[in-house]
Amino acid sequence: MPDWSKVSATQLGAAYRNGRVTPAEVLEQVLARCRQLNPILNAIVTLDSAGARRDAAASEARWRAGRPLGALDGVPLTVKDSILVRGLRTTWGSRRYADFVPDRDELPVARLRAAGALIVGKTNVPEFTLHGYTDNLLFGPSRNPWHPQRTPGGSSGGAVAAVAAGLAPIALCTDGGGSIRRPASHTGLVGLKPSRGRVPRCDGFPAILLDYEVIGPIARCVDDVVLVMRALSEPDVRDPSSSAFEGRPFEIPESPRRCRILYAPRFGDAPVDREIAASVAAAARAFERLGHGVEEAARFDVAEPLNEAWPVISQVGLAWLLGEQAASREEFSAAIESMAESGRKIPATRLFDALDATRALRSRVSGLFAEHDLLLTPTAAALPWPVGEPHPAAIDGRPVGPRGHAVFTAFVNAAGLSAISLPCAPSASGLPIGFQLIAPAGGDGLLCSIAAQFERAEPWAHRWPALATDEIAA
């Protein structure tokens, strides 16, 4: 039997349809790969073998009867441990929620369950998903399948490690400041940050990043991202931001149109790893060969207003979540303790300044997209760094702070835009590199269309980390 754990979700649906394999057979191969590789990667922190097997049997019966629930019926997936899943422990990476078992699904999970998807388990996250690497006091660090001594990034680090290693073809994740896109770039995957409201939410954890955080998919190919988005994108009255998409189903243009692309190789004076800069520059040239107009920005400072605002918003959000309770060294890490304390000391006027900076950013971005269809940037400024370090200390020989690697992503969330990270040429050592395409709010379908065009011209799905290339026994 072929190794179905390496097959895309789209291909699995076709294989179920023509009877080449059953959901139960696929699941057993996926679970075997989990047993083989998860002890190395620490990607899945709560495995639900029994629930997935039960649902696989039900899916198999539907396919046999010719009544599948849709193209995702019987497809294994993982859910980030900050998204609520009924009956399955959901910790948000914190000891505070170590024993929390929700009694309902968050809305996107409910929709995927209704589509017949098999929830294999929950993937590791940093504490309260507030860091760009994945480690916590409950479960420890997740590791990058391409180099297990390096981080997969965060906060969707466990999710990308699972998909990159074949523990599931799809991961459901959140992105509050780049948490889908940067980990995807560190592991050679596709990650979509949808427009605000494109994927409705309700019944989840408190929103400590306001409405900047969205739910979206990570996968190995664009087709699988589209498959998930079609299942998630119907507006819901419980999420008022989704009303902007009423009567606007998630559609992909049949043929990608010629786009005006603004290529920003760096933001201001922030350093970028030289291998990343060269790889993303090559991707920009590839878009020119595909017929798009590419203009390189001499200097790009549009996102500058958010630089000081972002820490204020995240620190105040955490302080609000924890309330007046002093952070405990037994319950929280030193980093979270420090963030919460800083948040409590921030005056309301500084928070208002941060929100005003966001308003200014949205105005500047509107002007940018009046002249260009898409913005192209690196996804991350640094290659994956060693496990155990919260961030790279230097990039291109220059010292950087905690968000030096993350300069390209957070402004997208604050402005409510849509963005997708795609793999480009890897580094000389084989570490993955990604670039980011950004579109105005509502441009998710266009992004996926252009991304699919690039994927056909510059394919990447054949690349697998060495530890995932061995055949497994079901």
Secondary structure, DSSP 8 states (H G I E B T S, - for coil): ---GGGS-HHHHHHHHHTTS--HHHHHHHHHHHHHHHHHHH--EEEE-HHHHHHHHHHHHHHHHHT--SSTTTT-EEEEETTS-BTTB---TT-GGGTT---SS--HHHHHHHHTT-EEEEEE---GGG-SSS---TTT----BTTBTTB---SSSHHHHHHHHTTS-SEEEEEESSSTTHHHHHHHT-EEEE--TTTS---SSS--TTTT--EEEEEESSHHHHHHHHHHH-S--TTSGGGGGGTT------SS----EEEE-SSSTT----HHHHHHHHHHHHHHHHTT-EEEE-S---TTTTHHHHHHHHHHHHHHHHHTTS---TTTS-HHHHHHHHHHHHS-HHHHHHHHHHHHHHHHHHHHHHHH-SEEEEES-SS---BTT-SS-SEETTEE--TTGGGTTTHHHHHHT-EEEEEEE---TTS--EEEEEEE-TT-HHHHHHHHHHHHHHS--TT---GGG-S----
